């Protein structure tokens, strides 16, 4: 077996190993379950145990559930003086959201953290979810009882815009973007918190564009804790709904947010692209060394200068031509007089004055004065600049 064949065989084995690793990574990415943020029993940075403990210390009876069936049974026993919070909507399917809406019509409030547009539609909340892409800090600019004027929250990563039929909806934590005139674009870009009054189809719903903001790691920042206590502690009984993967049914039918492709499509596409790149590197031929090739025509530098001058003359752009002449003269004089490239025109002017014996005002008028008004003045300026260079010498 030759050396080339041995290296080719080694490359094929390496390619096969890389493809296997890529396939395993794609499968792991596609099958990884959603995170457990706001888990009421998790005391880590992503859990919600701190908020649960503070609520219980304030006399709130917190009951935790991971199934929509258990939530329905709990609401069937007693739904008055009750608040329901969907602490993590990653596993909230449309069927579970519809059941929650139907069974919670008599509760005091339903609080939903970072729902999608499809989940809001299942709850019959006329609003649109628009992701921000990163957690930001926003001030409330509203006073609705659960949120005071001047309150601020961090880690808001989604914004919501109420629909035309959402009468009485209150927006807090507006996402503002300055307009072209430097004004404030408040209300045009959604809000981090949307408070929807009850209707015949749904109970009072408060939508908040954050999940991370109420976790153990961020609850003490800004006014996150106070807002969470007002929202979730307004009733003596709180049903903490942390959906499990079993409540994810029907969410695959949601195509809002442009999710028209299956979740495994992106990892599979990345794997195919990576495989093609590796195959090209293994099977592709190496490029040879660079070969110099003479140019078909030799262009003299003076011809380029003359051509540029003709263009300036044809365009009657005397100010531009004068500026080019003056800048070139200043650069050459800086080098001749031992000055730095970043020195100001005033510094260069004083140095030229000292080297030529001309007054500073005369030199300044020559290198930074008004542009010429005709061709004769432009020619005279060029001659004066050339004469200035000839007479300048290092002092």
Protein Blocks (a to p, Z undefined) as FASTA:
>chain_A
ZZklmmmmmmmmmmmmmmmmmmmmmmmmmmmccdfehiakbcbfklcklmmmmmmmnopa
cdddfbfklmmmmmmmomghiacddfblklmcfklmmmmmmmmmmpmbdcdehiafklmm
mnopacddddfhiacdddfkiaehjacghiacehiabdcdddfklghiacehiacdddfk
opacehjlopfbdcddddfkbccddddfbfklmmmklmmgcjllmmmmmmmmmpfbdcdd
dddfklmgoklmpcghhiabcfklmmmmmmmmmmmmmmmmmmpccdddddddddfbdcdf
klmmmmmmmmmmmnopmklmmmmmmmmmmmmmmmmnopafklcfklmmmmmmmmnopafk
lmmmmmmpccdfbfklmmmmmmmmmmmmmmpccZZ
